[in-house]
Amino acid sequence: MLVYGKNVVNEILDNNTKINKVFLDNKFNDEIILNKINKRNLKKFHMDKNKIDKMCNNSVNQGIALDIEEYKYLSIDDIVKDDNANFIVMLDSLEDPHNFGAIIRTCECAGVNYIIIPRNRSVSVNSTVYKTASGALSHMKIVEVVNLSNTIRKLKDLGYWVYAADMDGKDYRNIDFSGKTCLVIGSEGHGIKQIVSSTCDETVSLPMKGKINSLNASVAAGILIYEIMKYK
C-alpha cells in the first residue's frame, strides 16, 4: 500500500508498521523525517517531483511516499477479551474513504475503543483513509467482521447497548448513553440497512431545522460521538 504526506509518514515511522520502500522528491529536505528513515535503514528511492506526483495520483504528497504492508485488522475476539472497552463505533457499508478517515480521526480524539466495519461492500483502509485520518489510524483499533447483525448480537451478550443513527429516532439529546455503548452509522445516501437496524436496541436522530434532511456521515458521527463521550 502506498501512503504519502508528512503527517502520515511521521506516524508510520514512529510505530511498528513494516515499510518496504521510501520514495523521495529529489528536493525533499525535512531533516527530522530523513533522520528517522536513516535510523531504520530503509530502502530509499529519489525521483523528480512529477514522478512522485504521478505515483500518488497527483494528490498532495509533500515530496514523500511510503510503500507499506497492508493494514492488519483486528477481530471481534479482540473486543471480547478487552474488559476495559465501553465505546464502539460500527460503520454499516460506508463507501467514501474521506468520510472513513474523518470518522477514524474523530474516534481517536474522543477515546472510542474500536471501530467495526464489514468485510464486504464497504470502504477499507487505503491511502486516502490514511491521509484523511492524519495519523489517527496508528492509534485506532479497527475490527473487520463478516456479518454486522451477528456482531451486534455478540456485543449485546457483552453488555453493550446498541444505537442506530437514523432519521426516525429519538432526539439524541434526550438519551442517556451511560454504560457500554455501540453507535451504528449508516452509509452515505442509504443509511443503515434494515437487517442491521432491526438488530439494534434503539434508534437515535439529530434534529433537523433546515430544508434538507440529512448530514454528511462523518459530521453526524462526530456530533453523536462527542455526545456519547460525555458519559464515558
C-alpha positions, -999 to 999 in steps of 0.1 A, spaced: 0 0 0 13 35 -9 8 62 17 21 98 14 23 132 32 45 142 61 19 137 89 12 101 78 48 93 72 58 107 106 32 85 124 42 54 105 79 59 111 72 61 148 53 28 150 60 -8 140 44 -8 106 65 -26 81 79 -2 55 91 -18 22 103 13 4 106 51 7 101 74 -23 115 109 -20 113 140 -41 149 150 -51 144 182 -32 130 167 0 149 182 29 129 175 61 158 166 84 136 151 111 119 126 87 152 119 69 169 111 102 141 87 111 144 70 77 181 66 81 178 53 116 157 25 104 180 18 74 151 19 50 154 15 13 152 49 -4 144 59 -40 150 95 -51 130 109 -80 118 141 -96 86 158 -84 65 148 -115 72 111 -110 63 111 -73 31 131 -80 21 106 -106 27 77 -81 4 95 -57 -24 101 -83 -15 138 -83 -26 141 -46 -7 164 -23 22 143 -10 48 169 2 75 151 -16 74 117 3 56 84 0 60 50 17 52 16 4 39 -2 35 23 -35 44 -14 -38 41 -34 -27 71 -40 -55 96 -75 -56 110 -84 -70 144 -113 -94 150 -143 -95 173 -123 -117 196 -101 -88 205 -132 -69 218 -144 -100 237 -111 -101 255 -110 -64 263 -126 -58 297 -118 -21 295 -137 -13 263 -170 6 267 -174 26 235 -176 12 200 -185 28 166 -198 5 139 -199 16 102 -226 0 80 -212 -1 44 -196 33 44 -183 40 9 -163 73 10 -127 69 22 -127 106 32 -156 101 55 -139 70 69 -107 88 76 -126 117 92 -145 93 114 -113 75 124 -98 108 134 -129 118 155 -130 84 172 -94 86 182 -98 121 196 -129 111 215 -115 79 231 -136 54 211 -121 19 218 -129 2 185 -143 8 150 -161 -21 134 -166 -24 96 -180 -52 74 -156 -71 52 -176 -67 21 -193 -38 4 -176 -13 25 -146 11 23 -114 -4 36 -82 12 49 -64 26 19 -41 55 10 -69 81 11 -81 69 45 -45 71 59 -41 106 47 -76 119 58 -71 103 92 -40 125 97 -21 100 118 -50 88 139 -50 54 122 -19 44 141 -37 48 174 -72 34 164 -82 -2 166 -103 -13 136 -122 -46 136 -133 -63 104 -163 -87 106 -183 -108 81 -218 -100 94 -228 -69 113 -261 -82 127 -243 -112 142 -217 -89 156 -244 -67 172 -258 -98 189 -223 -107 203 -219 -71 216 -253 -73 233 -241 -105 250 -211 -85 262 -234 -59 278 -234 -33 250 -265 -12 243 -265 -6 205 -278 26 190 -286 31 153 -282 66 140 -312 73 117 -337 100 108 -367 84 126 -354 80 161 -353 97 194 -336 130 198 -300 122 208 -301 150 234 -327 130 254 -307 98 256 -287 85 285 -256 69 269 -241 56 301 -230 20 301 -213 1 273 -223 17 241 -221 9 204 -231 35 179 -240 24 143 -235 49 115 -250 41 81 -237 46 46 -238 78 26 -272 82 9 -286 48 20 -283 49 58 -283 17 79 -296 -15 63 -329 -26 77 -315 -60 87 -289 -42 108 -311 -15 123 -337 -41 134 -310 -58 155 -301 -26 173 -317 -17 207 -327 19 199 -326 45 171 -313 80 177 -315 110 154 -302 145 151 -329 173 150 -332 190 116 -345 225 111 -332 232 76 -347 222 42 -325 191 37 -330 161 59 -295 146 64 -259 154 73 -227 141 59 -219 108 76 -187 120 92 -204 151 106 -233 132 120 -209 107 135 -188 135 151 -218 151 168 -231 118 182 -197 105 192 -189 136 213 -224 135 229 -217 99 240 -182 109 252 -198 130 279 -210 97 296 -176 79 294 
